[in-house]
Amino acid sequence: MEGVRERTERNASLQRITAQIEELRVHLLEWSALANAHMTDFFTCEHWQTVVPHNWQRELLPLTDAELVGENECFHWVEI
């Protein structure tokens, strides 16, 4: 039989997970326009100007194609 301590710990864990899921939901909603933008729409509907934050634009624009698709601080290949 589950004791009070175990139930309390389980409830606290569920509350933490629920809060994390809510944070993720809010974050995904915030960026859903960018995530749902197909490349054609991205350019024709001006998603770059309206959805991509200006500080990201300033950081990404000077990069070459090779720098954009190669390894960088945010992305690197891992052999599995």
PDB file with one MODEL, atoms N, CA, C and O in Angstrom:
MODEL        1
ATOM      1  N   MET A   1       0.836  -1.175   0.000  1.00  0.00           N
ATOM      2  CA  MET A   1       0.000   0.000   0.000  1.00  0.00           C
ATOM      3  C   MET A   1       0.888   1.248   0.000  1.00  0.00           C
ATOM      4  O   MET A   1       1.873   1.341   0.733  1.00  0.00           O
ATOM      5  N   GLU A   2       0.507   2.182  -0.834  1.00  0.00           N
ATOM      6  CA  GLU A   2       1.295   3.397  -0.973  1.00  0.00           C
ATOM      7  C   GLU A   2       1.075   4.299   0.233  1.00  0.00           C
ATOM      8  O   GLU A   2      -0.057   4.543   0.651  1.00  0.00           O
ATOM      9  N   GLY A   3       2.196   4.792   0.787  1.00  0.00           N
ATOM     10  CA  GLY A   3       2.098   5.670   1.944  1.00  0.00           C
ATOM     11  C   GLY A   3       1.914   7.124   1.543  1.00  0.00           C
ATOM     12  O   GLY A   3       1.956   7.473   0.363  1.00  0.00           O
ATOM     13  N   VAL A   4       1.710   7.956   2.543  1.00  0.00           N
ATOM     14  CA  VAL A   4       1.492   9.384   2.330  1.00  0.00           C
ATOM     15  C   VAL A   4       2.717  10.011   1.672  1.00  0.00           C
ATOM     16  O   VAL A   4       2.586  10.831   0.764  1.00  0.00           O
ATOM     17  N   ARG A   5       3.905   9.625   2.131  1.00  0.00           N
ATOM     18  CA  ARG A   5       5.141  10.198   1.577  1.00  0.00           C
ATOM     19  C   ARG A   5       5.273   9.879   0.093  1.00  0.00           C
ATOM     20  O   ARG A   5       5.609  10.751  -0.708  1.00  0.00           O
ATOM     21  N   GLU A   6       5.011   8.636  -0.268  1.00  0.00           N
ATOM     22  CA  GLU A   6       5.121   8.232  -1.670  1.00  0.00           C
ATOM     23  C   GLU A   6       4.112   8.977  -2.542  1.00  0.00           C
ATOM     24  O   GLU A   6       4.443   9.419  -3.642  1.00  0.00           O
ATOM     25  N   ARG A   7       2.879   9.114  -2.045  1.00  0.00           N
ATOM     26  CA  ARG A   7       1.850   9.852  -2.794  1.00  0.00           C
ATOM     27  C   ARG A   7       2.240  11.312  -2.963  1.00  0.00           C
ATOM     28  O   ARG A   7       2.052  11.893  -4.031  1.00  0.00           O
ATOM     29  N   THR A   8       2.781  11.900  -1.908  1.00  0.00           N
ATOM     30  CA  THR A   8       3.208  13.303  -1.967  1.00  0.00           C
ATOM     31  C   THR A   8       4.328  13.475  -2.992  1.00  0.00           C
ATOM     32  O   THR A   8       4.302  14.410  -3.792  1.00  0.00           O
ATOM     33  N   GLU A   9       5.309  12.574  -2.967  1.00  0.00           N
ATOM     34  CA  GLU A   9       6.410  12.642  -3.932  1.00  0.00           C
ATOM     35  C   GLU A   9       5.896  12.438  -5.356  1.00  0.00           C
ATOM     36  O   GLU A   9       6.323  13.137  -6.275  1.00  0.00           O
ATOM     37  N   ARG A  10       4.994  11.497  -5.539  1.00  0.00           N
ATOM     38  CA  ARG A  10       4.432  11.235  -6.862  1.00  0.00           C
ATOM     39  C   ARG A  10       3.662  12.449  -7.363  1.00  0.00           C
ATOM     40  O   ARG A  10       3.790  12.830  -8.526  1.00  0.00           O
ATOM     41  N   ASN A  11       2.865  13.057  -6.493  1.00  0.00           N
ATOM     42  CA  ASN A  11       2.105  14.248  -6.874  1.00  0.00           C
ATOM     43  C   ASN A  11       3.034  15.407  -7.214  1.00  0.00           C
ATOM     44  O   ASN A  11       2.780  16.147  -8.164  1.00  0.00           O
ATOM     45  N   ALA A  12       4.103  15.569  -6.450  1.00  0.00           N
ATOM     46  CA  ALA A  12       5.061  16.639  -6.728  1.00  0.00           C
ATOM     47  C   ALA A  12       5.734  16.402  -8.086  1.00  0.00           C
ATOM     48  O   ALA A  12       5.928  17.341  -8.858  1.00  0.00           O
ATOM     49  N   SER A  13       6.087  15.154  -8.370  1.00  0.00           N
ATOM     50  CA  SER A  13       6.682  14.826  -9.666  1.00  0.00           C
ATOM     51  C   SER A  13       5.712  15.109 -10.798  1.00  0.00           C
ATOM     52  O   SER A  13       6.101  15.675 -11.820  1.00  0.00           O
ATOM     53  N   LEU A  14       4.461  14.726 -10.633  1.00  0.00           N
ATOM     54  CA  LEU A  14       3.452  14.986 -11.656  1.00  0.00           C
ATOM     55  C   LEU A  14       3.241  16.479 -11.876  1.00  0.00           C
ATOM     56  O   LEU A  14       3.047  16.922 -13.008  1.00  0.00           O
ATOM     57  N   GLN A  15       3.278  17.254 -10.798  1.00  0.00           N
ATOM     58  CA  GLN A  15       3.127  18.703 -10.925  1.00  0.00           C
ATOM     59  C   GLN A  15       4.311  19.306 -11.688  1.00  0.00           C
ATOM     60  O   GLN A  15       4.125  20.190 -12.525  1.00  0.00           O
ATOM     61  N   ARG A  16       5.532  18.828 -11.399  1.00  0.00           N
ATOM     62  CA  ARG A  16       6.714  19.328 -12.123  1.00  0.00           C
ATOM     63  C   ARG A  16       6.615  18.980 -13.598  1.00  0.00           C
ATOM     64  O   ARG A  16       6.882  19.826 -14.452  1.00  0.00           O
ATOM     65  N   ILE A  17       6.240  17.765 -13.904  1.00  0.00           N
ATOM     66  CA  ILE A  17       6.108  17.341 -15.304  1.00  0.00           C
ATOM     67  C   ILE A  17       5.018  18.140 -16.005  1.00  0.00           C
ATOM     68  O   ILE A  17       5.199  18.564 -17.146  1.00  0.00           O
ATOM     69  N   THR A  18       3.901  18.347 -15.344  1.00  0.00           N
ATOM     70  CA  THR A  18       2.809  19.123 -15.920  1.00  0.00           C
ATOM     71  C   THR A  18       3.264  20.555 -16.214  1.00  0.00           C
ATOM     72  O   THR A  18       2.930  21.111 -17.260  1.00  0.00           O
ATOM     73  N   ALA A  19       4.018  21.144 -15.303  1.00  0.00           N
ATOM     74  CA  ALA A  19       4.525  22.505 -15.497  1.00  0.00           C
ATOM     75  C   ALA A  19       5.506  22.548 -16.681  1.00  0.00           C
ATOM     76  O   ALA A  19       5.479  23.491 -17.472  1.00  0.00           O
ATOM     77  N   GLN A  20       6.359  21.543 -16.800  1.00  0.00           N
ATOM     78  CA  GLN A  20       7.313  21.487 -17.914  1.00  0.00           C
ATOM     79  C   GLN A  20       6.592  21.316 -19.248  1.00  0.00           C
ATOM     80  O   GLN A  20       6.973  21.930 -20.245  1.00  0.00           O
ATOM     81  N   ILE A  21       5.567  20.496 -19.269  1.00  0.00           N
ATOM     82  CA  ILE A  21       4.782  20.310 -20.494  1.00  0.00           C
ATOM     83  C   ILE A  21       4.100  21.617 -20.878  1.00  0.00           C
ATOM     84  O   ILE A  21       4.046  21.961 -22.059  1.00  0.00           O
ATOM     85  N   GLU A  22       3.588  22.337 -19.908  1.00  0.00           N
ATOM     86  CA  GLU A  22       2.943  23.625 -20.187  1.00  0.00           C
ATOM     87  C   GLU A  22       3.958  24.629 -20.738  1.00  0.00           C
ATOM     88  O   GLU A  22       3.648  25.366 -21.674  1.00  0.00           O
ATOM     89  N   GLU A  23       5.165  24.667 -20.168  1.00  0.00           N
ATOM     90  CA  GLU A  23       6.212  25.552 -20.689  1.00  0.00           C
ATOM     91  C   GLU A  23       6.525  25.203 -22.144  1.00  0.00           C
ATOM     92  O   GLU A  23       6.667  26.090 -22.986  1.00  0.00           O
ATOM     93  N   LEU A  24       6.631  23.922 -22.427  1.00  0.00           N
ATOM     94  CA  LEU A  24       6.907  23.468 -23.791  1.00  0.00           C
ATOM     95  C   LEU A  24       5.760  23.846 -24.727  1.00  0.00           C
ATOM     96  O   LEU A  24       5.995  24.299 -25.847  1.00  0.00           O
ATOM     97  N   ARG A  25       4.540  23.663 -24.276  1.00  0.00           N
ATOM     98  CA  ARG A  25       3.371  24.011 -25.094  1.00  0.00           C
ATOM     99  C   ARG A  25       3.382  25.495 -25.450  1.00  0.00           C
ATOM    100  O   ARG A  25       3.162  25.860 -26.605  1.00  0.00           O
ATOM    101  N   VAL A  26       3.638  26.346 -24.464  1.00  0.00           N
ATOM    102  CA  VAL A  26       3.683  27.791 -24.700  1.00  0.00           C
ATOM    103  C   VAL A  26       4.811  28.132 -25.673  1.00  0.00           C
ATOM    104  O   VAL A  26       4.626  28.938 -26.585  1.00  0.00           O
ATOM    105  N   HIS A  27       5.971  27.523 -25.479  1.00  0.00           N
ATOM    106  CA  HIS A  27       7.109  27.774 -26.365  1.00  0.00           C
ATOM    107  C   HIS A  27       6.797  27.340 -27.800  1.00  0.00           C
ATOM    108  O   HIS A  27       7.097  28.066 -28.748  1.00  0.00           O
ATOM    109  N   LEU A  28       6.204  26.171 -27.956  1.00  0.00           N
ATOM    110  CA  LEU A  28       5.873  25.679 -29.292  1.00  0.00           C
ATOM    111  C   LEU A  28       4.828  26.566 -29.966  1.00  0.00           C
ATOM    112  O   LEU A  28       4.916  26.825 -31.167  1.00  0.00           O
ATOM    113  N   LEU A  29       3.854  27.025 -29.210  1.00  0.00           N
ATOM    114  CA  LEU A  29       2.859  27.937 -29.780  1.00  0.00           C
ATOM    115  C   LEU A  29       3.503  29.233 -30.251  1.00  0.00           C
ATOM    116  O   LEU A  29       3.149  29.768 -31.302  1.00  0.00           O
ATOM    117  N   GLU A  30       4.452  29.733 -29.463  1.00  0.00           N
ATOM    118  CA  GLU A  30       5.133  30.983 -29.807  1.00  0.00           C
ATOM    119  C   GLU A  30       5.862  30.869 -31.142  1.00  0.00           C
ATOM    120  O   GLU A  30       5.880  31.820 -31.923  1.00  0.00           O
ATOM    121  N   TRP A  31       6.463  29.708 -31.406  1.00  0.00           N
ATOM    122  CA  TRP A  31       7.265  29.525 -32.615  1.00  0.00           C
ATOM    123  C   TRP A  31       6.547  28.710 -33.682  1.00  0.00           C
ATOM    124  O   TRP A  31       7.175  28.314 -34.664  1.00  0.00           O
ATOM    125  N   SER A  32       5.253  28.446 -33.524  1.00  0.00           N
ATOM    126  CA  SER A  32       4.547  27.595 -34.477  1.00  0.00           C
ATOM    127  C   SER A  32       4.493  28.198 -35.873  1.00  0.00           C
ATOM    128  O   SER A  32       4.538  27.457 -36.855  1.00  0.00           O
ATOM    129  N   ALA A  33       4.399  29.507 -35.992  1.00  0.00           N
ATOM    130  CA  ALA A  33       4.362  30.125 -37.321  1.00  0.00           C
ATOM    131  C   ALA A  33       5.650  29.837 -38.083  1.00  0.00           C
ATOM    132  O   ALA A  33       5.614  29.560 -39.282  1.00  0.00           O
ATOM    133  N   LEU A  34       6.776  29.901 -37.399  1.00  0.00           N
ATOM    134  CA  LEU A  34       8.050  29.598 -38.049  1.00  0.00           C
ATOM    135  C   LEU A  34       8.155  28.109 -38.369  1.00  0.00           C
ATOM    136  O   LEU A  34       8.597  27.739 -39.457  1.00  0.00           O
ATOM    137  N   ALA A  35       7.756  27.266 -37.441  1.00  0.00           N
ATOM    138  CA  ALA A  35       7.849  25.825 -37.653  1.00  0.00           C
ATOM    139  C   ALA A  35       6.923  25.353 -38.767  1.00  0.00           C
ATOM    140  O   ALA A  35       7.248  24.398 -39.473  1.00  0.00           O
ATOM    141  N   ASN A  36       5.787  25.998 -38.936  1.00  0.00           N
ATOM    142  CA  ASN A  36       4.824  25.595 -39.952  1.00  0.00           C
ATOM    143  C   ASN A  36       5.052  26.251 -41.302  1.00  0.00           C
ATOM    144  O   ASN A  36       4.330  25.969 -42.258  1.00  0.00           O
ATOM    145  N   ALA A  37       6.044  27.121 -41.392  1.00  0.00           N
ATOM    146  CA  ALA A  37       6.292  27.842 -42.642  1.00  0.00           C
ATOM    147  C   ALA A  37       7.018  26.933 -43.635  1.00  0.00           C
ATOM    148  O   ALA A  37       8.129  26.472 -43.371  1.00  0.00           O
ATOM    149  N   HIS A  38       6.383  26.685 -44.767  1.00  0.00           N
ATOM    150  CA  HIS A  38       7.058  25.961 -45.839  1.00  0.00           C
ATOM    151  C   HIS A  38       7.977  26.953 -46.532  1.00  0.00           C
ATOM    152  O   HIS A  38       7.741  28.159 -46.456  1.00  0.00           O
ATOM    153  N   MET A  39       9.009  26.483 -47.199  1.00  0.00           N
ATOM    154  CA  MET A  39       9.997  27.392 -47.783  1.00  0.00           C
ATOM    155  C   MET A  39       9.358  28.405 -48.727  1.00  0.00           C
ATOM    156  O   MET A  39       9.739  29.575 -48.702  1.00  0.00           O
ATOM    157  N   THR A  40       8.407  28.002 -49.552  1.00  0.00           N
ATOM    158  CA  THR A  40       7.770  28.958 -50.465  1.00  0.00           C
ATOM    159  C   THR A  40       7.071  30.038 -49.674  1.00  0.00           C
ATOM    160  O   THR A  40       7.229  31.225 -49.961  1.00  0.00           O
ATOM    161  N   ASP A  41       6.296  29.637 -48.677  1.00  0.00           N
ATOM    162  CA  ASP A  41       5.620  30.608 -47.823  1.00  0.00           C
ATOM    163  C   ASP A  41       6.613  31.475 -47.068  1.00  0.00           C
ATOM    164  O   ASP A  41       6.372  32.658 -46.828  1.00  0.00           O
ATOM    165  N   PHE A  42       7.741  30.864 -46.696  1.00  0.00           N
ATOM    166  CA  PHE A  42       8.734  31.584 -45.902  1.00  0.00           C
ATOM    167  C   PHE A  42       9.166  32.858 -46.618  1.00  0.00           C
ATOM    168  O   PHE A  42       9.310  33.910 -45.994  1.00  0.00           O
ATOM    169  N   PHE A  43       9.372  32.759 -47.929  1.00  0.00           N
ATOM    170  CA  PHE A  43       9.828  33.917 -48.683  1.00  0.00           C
ATOM    171  C   PHE A  43       8.674  34.778 -49.182  1.00  0.00           C
ATOM    172  O   PHE A  43       8.757  36.005 -49.129  1.00  0.00           O
ATOM    173  N   THR A  44       7.603  34.161 -49.663  1.00  0.00           N
ATOM    174  CA  THR A  44       6.511  34.944 -50.244  1.00  0.00           C
ATOM    175  C   THR A  44       5.645  35.628 -49.201  1.00  0.00           C
ATOM    176  O   THR A  44       5.015  36.645 -49.493  1.00  0.00           O
ATOM    177  N   CYS A  45       5.602  35.093 -48.002  1.00  0.00           N
ATOM    178  CA  CYS A  45       4.766  35.690 -46.956  1.00  0.00           C
ATOM    179  C   CYS A  45       5.583  36.508 -45.957  1.00  0.00           C
ATOM    180  O   CYS A  45       5.072  36.923 -44.917  1.00  0.00           O
ATOM    181  N   GLU A  46       6.844  36.732 -46.278  1.00  0.00           N
ATOM    182  CA  GLU A  46       7.728  37.557 -45.450  1.00  0.00           C
ATOM    183  C   GLU A  46       7.885  37.031 -44.026  1.00  0.00           C
ATOM    184  O   GLU A  46       7.964  37.807 -43.074  1.00  0.00           O
ATOM    185  N   HIS A  47       7.931  35.704 -43.889  1.00  0.00           N
ATOM    186  CA  HIS A  47       8.143  35.127 -42.559  1.00  0.00           C
ATOM    187  C   HIS A  47       9.481  35.567 -41.978  1.00  0.00           C
ATOM    188  O   HIS A  47       9.602  35.769 -40.770  1.00  0.00           O
ATOM    189  N   TRP A  48      10.488  35.715 -42.844  1.00  0.00           N
ATOM    190  CA  TRP A  48      11.816  36.117 -42.352  1.00  0.00           C
ATOM    191  C   TRP A  48      11.701  37.437 -41.583  1.00  0.00           C
ATOM    192  O   TRP A  48      12.252  37.565 -40.490  1.00  0.00           O
ATOM    193  N   GLN A  49      10.994  38.410 -42.142  1.00  0.00           N
ATOM    194  CA  GLN A  49      10.869  39.707 -41.493  1.00  0.00           C
ATOM    195  C   GLN A  49       9.906  39.683 -40.303  1.00  0.00           C
ATOM    196  O   GLN A  49      10.101  40.403 -39.324  1.00  0.00           O
ATOM    197  N   THR A  50       8.878  38.856 -40.395  1.00  0.00           N
ATOM    198  CA  THR A  50       7.842  38.907 -39.370  1.00  0.00           C
ATOM    199  C   THR A  50       7.973  37.867 -38.266  1.00  0.00           C
ATOM    200  O   THR A  50       7.466  38.076 -37.164  1.00  0.00           O
ATOM    201  N   VAL A  51       8.644  36.750 -38.539  1.00  0.00           N
ATOM    202  CA  VAL A  51       8.696  35.661 -37.560  1.00  0.00           C
ATOM    203  C   VAL A  51      10.078  35.474 -36.948  1.00  0.00           C
ATOM    204  O   VAL A  51      10.193  35.201 -35.754  1.00  0.00           O
ATOM    205  N   VAL A  52      11.128  35.617 -37.753  1.00  0.00           N
ATOM    206  CA  VAL A  52      12.481  35.392 -37.242  1.00  0.00           C
ATOM    207  C   VAL A  52      12.906  36.631 -36.440  1.00  0.00           C
ATOM    208  O   VAL A  52      12.895  37.743 -36.970  1.00  0.00           O
ATOM    209  N   PRO A  53      13.277  36.448 -35.181  1.00  0.00           N
ATOM    210  CA  PRO A  53      13.677  37.596 -34.357  1.00  0.00           C
ATOM    211  C   PRO A  53      14.838  38.365 -35.007  1.00  0.00           C
ATOM    212  O   PRO A  53      15.706  37.772 -35.648  1.00  0.00           O
ATOM    213  N   HIS A  54      14.839  39.677 -34.832  1.00  0.00           N
ATOM    214  CA  HIS A  54      15.841  40.523 -35.482  1.00  0.00           C
ATOM    215  C   HIS A  54      17.267  40.167 -35.057  1.00  0.00           C
ATOM    216  O   HIS A  54      18.185  40.238 -35.873  1.00  0.00           O
ATOM    217  N   ASN A  55      17.463  39.790 -33.807  1.00  0.00           N
ATOM    218  CA  ASN A  55      18.816  39.416 -33.386  1.00  0.00           C
ATOM    219  C   ASN A  55      19.271  38.140 -34.088  1.00  0.00           C
ATOM    220  O   ASN A  55      20.463  37.988 -34.355  1.00  0.00           O
ATOM    221  N   TRP A  56      18.353  37.215 -34.395  1.00  0.00           N
ATOM    222  CA  TRP A  56      18.703  36.018 -35.169  1.00  0.00           C
ATOM    223  C   TRP A  56      19.045  36.410 -36.601  1.00  0.00           C
ATOM    224  O   TRP A  56      20.001  35.898 -37.183  1.00  0.00           O
ATOM    225  N   GLN A  57      18.258  37.321 -37.163  1.00  0.00           N
ATOM    226  CA  GLN A  57      18.528  37.760 -38.530  1.00  0.00           C
ATOM    227  C   GLN A  57      19.936  38.344 -38.632  1.00  0.00           C
ATOM    228  O   GLN A  57      20.688  37.996 -39.542  1.00  0.00           O
ATOM    229  N   ARG A  58      20.295  39.235 -37.695  1.00  0.00           N
ATOM    230  CA  ARG A  58      21.628  39.848 -37.713  1.00  0.00           C
ATOM    231  C   ARG A  58      22.726  38.804 -37.582  1.00  0.00           C
ATOM    232  O   ARG A  58      23.799  38.952 -38.168  1.00  0.00           O
ATOM    233  N   GLU A  59      22.465  37.750 -36.818  1.00  0.00           N
ATOM    234  CA  GLU A  59      23.468  36.707 -36.621  1.00  0.00           C
ATOM    235  C   GLU A  59      23.565  35.777 -37.833  1.00  0.00           C
ATOM    236  O   GLU A  59      24.659  35.329 -38.177  1.00  0.00           O
ATOM    237  N   LEU A  60      22.439  35.483 -38.481  1.00  0.00           N
ATOM    238  CA  LEU A  60      22.423  34.526 -39.582  1.00  0.00           C
ATOM    239  C   LEU A  60      22.807  35.122 -40.936  1.00  0.00           C
ATOM    240  O   LEU A  60      23.437  34.442 -41.746  1.00  0.00           O
ATOM    241  N   LEU A  61      22.445  36.360 -41.192  1.00  0.00           N
ATOM    242  CA  LEU A  61      22.680  36.951 -42.513  1.00  0.00           C
ATOM    243  C   LEU A  61      24.140  36.948 -42.961  1.00  0.00           C
ATOM    244  O   LEU A  61      24.395  36.687 -44.137  1.00  0.00           O
ATOM    245  N   PRO A  62      25.114  37.225 -42.086  1.00  0.00           N
ATOM    246  CA  PRO A  62      26.497  37.249 -42.562  1.00  0.00           C
ATOM    247  C   PRO A  62      27.097  35.865 -42.836  1.00  0.00           C
ATOM    248  O   PRO A  62      28.174  35.771 -43.424  1.00  0.00           O
ATOM    249  N   LEU A  63      26.414  34.785 -42.416  1.00  0.00           N
ATOM    250  CA  LEU A  63      26.971  33.446 -42.581  1.00  0.00           C
ATOM    251  C   LEU A  63      26.885  32.974 -44.030  1.00  0.00           C
ATOM    252  O   LEU A  63      25.935  33.289 -44.748  1.00  0.00           O
ATOM    253  N   THR A  64      27.890  32.219 -44.439  1.00  0.00           N
ATOM    254  CA  THR A  64      27.864  31.611 -45.771  1.00  0.00           C
ATOM    255  C   THR A  64      26.957  30.384 -45.734  1.00  0.00           C
ATOM    256  O   THR A  64      26.567  29.927 -44.659  1.00  0.00           O
ATOM    257  N   ASP A  65      26.622  29.853 -46.910  1.00  0.00           N
ATOM    258  CA  ASP A  65      25.809  28.636 -46.972  1.00  0.00           C
ATOM    259  C   ASP A  65      26.511  27.495 -46.237  1.00  0.00           C
ATOM    260  O   ASP A  65      25.869  26.730 -45.517  1.00  0.00           O
ATOM    261  N   ALA A  66      27.824  27.382 -46.420  1.00  0.00           N
ATOM    262  CA  ALA A  66      28.577  26.312 -45.761  1.00  0.00           C
ATOM    263  C   ALA A  66      28.505  26.444 -44.243  1.00  0.00           C
ATOM    264  O   ALA A  66      28.389  25.449 -43.529  1.00  0.00           O
ATOM    265  N   GLU A  67      28.574  27.671 -43.764  1.00  0.00           N
ATOM    266  CA  GLU A  67      28.481  27.890 -42.319  1.00  0.00           C
ATOM    267  C   GLU A  67      27.078  27.575 -41.793  1.00  0.00           C
ATOM    268  O   GLU A  67      26.920  27.088 -40.674  1.00  0.00           O
ATOM    269  N   LEU A  68      26.076  27.855 -42.602  1.00  0.00           N
ATOM    270  CA  LEU A  68      24.699  27.603 -42.178  1.00  0.00           C
ATOM    271  C   LEU A  68      24.379  26.115 -42.087  1.00  0.00           C
ATOM    272  O   LEU A  68      23.619  25.700 -41.212  1.00  0.00           O
ATOM    273  N   VAL A  69      24.951  25.304 -42.985  1.00  0.00           N
ATOM    274  CA  VAL A  69      24.611  23.881 -42.998  1.00  0.00           C
ATOM    275  C   VAL A  69      25.684  23.009 -42.357  1.00  0.00           C
ATOM    276  O   VAL A  69      25.462  21.813 -42.168  1.00  0.00           O
ATOM    277  N   GLY A  70      26.837  23.575 -42.018  1.00  0.00           N
ATOM    278  CA  GLY A  70      27.910  22.800 -41.412  1.00  0.00           C
ATOM    279  C   GLY A  70      27.796  22.770 -39.904  1.00  0.00           C
ATOM    280  O   GLY A  70      26.824  23.258 -39.327  1.00  0.00           O
ATOM    281  N   GLU A  71      28.806  22.189 -39.274  1.00  0.00           N
ATOM    282  CA  GLU A  71      28.818  22.146 -37.814  1.00  0.00           C
ATOM    283  C   GLU A  71      28.956  23.553 -37.271  1.00  0.00           C
ATOM    284  O   GLU A  71      29.669  24.380 -37.839  1.00  0.00           O
ATOM    285  N   ASN A  72      28.275  23.822 -36.176  1.00  0.00           N
ATOM    286  CA  ASN A  72      28.367  25.114 -35.507  1.00  0.00           C
ATOM    287  C   ASN A  72      28.072  24.913 -34.029  1.00  0.00           C
ATOM    288  O   ASN A  72      27.977  23.778 -33.560  1.00  0.00           O
ATOM    289  N   GLU A  73      27.927  26.004 -33.297  1.00  0.00           N
ATOM    290  CA  GLU A  73      27.701  25.904 -31.851  1.00  0.00           C
ATOM    291  C   GLU A  73      26.400  25.197 -31.499  1.00  0.00           C
ATOM    292  O   GLU A  73      26.293  24.581 -30.438  1.00  0.00           O
ATOM    293  N   CYS A  74      25.414  25.282 -32.384  1.00  0.00           N
ATOM    294  CA  CYS A  74      24.102  24.701 -32.096  1.00  0.00           C
ATOM    295  C   CYS A  74      23.919  23.314 -32.688  1.00  0.00           C
ATOM    296  O   CYS A  74      23.014  22.581 -32.288  1.00  0.00           O
ATOM    297  N   PHE A  75      24.761  22.953 -33.629  1.00  0.00           N
ATOM    298  CA  PHE A  75      24.528  21.702 -34.360  1.00  0.00           C
ATOM    299  C   PHE A  75      25.866  21.043 -34.687  1.00  0.00           C
ATOM    300  O   PHE A  75      26.795  21.718 -35.130  1.00  0.00           O
ATOM    301  N   HIS A  76      25.969  19.762 -34.478  1.00  0.00           N
ATOM    302  CA  HIS A  76      27.148  19.015 -34.914  1.00  0.00           C
ATOM    303  C   HIS A  76      26.742  17.553 -35.148  1.00  0.00           C
ATOM    304  O   HIS A  76      25.829  17.032 -34.507  1.00  0.00           O
ATOM    305  N   TRP A  77      27.432  16.927 -36.064  1.00  0.00           N
ATOM    306  CA  TRP A  77      27.150  15.541 -36.402  1.00  0.00           C
ATOM    307  C   TRP A  77      27.694  14.619 -35.325  1.00  0.00           C
ATOM    308  O   TRP A  77      28.762  14.857 -34.762  1.00  0.00           O
ATOM    309  N   VAL A  78      26.952  13.580 -35.054  1.00  0.00           N
ATOM    310  CA  VAL A  78      27.381  12.556 -34.097  1.00  0.00           C
ATOM    311  C   VAL A  78      27.227  11.208 -34.771  1.00  0.00           C
ATOM    312  O   VAL A  78      26.160  10.873 -35.285  1.00  0.00           O
ATOM    313  N   GLU A  79      28.296  10.443 -34.763  1.00  0.00           N
ATOM    314  CA  GLU A  79      28.218   9.086 -35.320  1.00  0.00           C
ATOM    315  C   GLU A  79      27.500   8.190 -34.326  1.00  0.00           C
ATOM    316  O   GLU A  79      27.780   8.226 -33.128  1.00  0.00           O
ATOM    317  N   ILE A  80      26.572   7.384 -34.830  1.00  0.00           N
ATOM    318  CA  ILE A  80      25.819   6.473 -33.955  1.00  0.00           C
ATOM    319  C   ILE A  80      26.273   5.062 -34.228  1.00  0.00           C
ATOM    320  O   ILE A  80      25.777   4.122 -33.607  1.00  0.00           O
TER     321      ILE A  80
ENDMDL
END
